[in-house]
Amino acid sequence: SVEPGILNVGSGRSLSLLQLLATVEEAVGASLQVVHRPHFDWDVREALIDSSAMTTATGWQPGSDVLRLLHALAVRKD
């Protein structure tokens, strides 16, 4: 049985905004007009979601990551 509470779902992989933008550009075959601005002190530099509690509670494991999903969506669009 699963204990009540919050279970995180993530890919287990960190992804920077620049990596995400580069992947979108590659997936759609076009350059994006990106404006770089100074960061704020409270900006999160890196995020990584730990899904281990979800895996322990349910057996679920990530099957895709953001990069693969973006590529798949771009291919389906054509």
Disulfide bonds with the S-S distance in Angstrom:
none
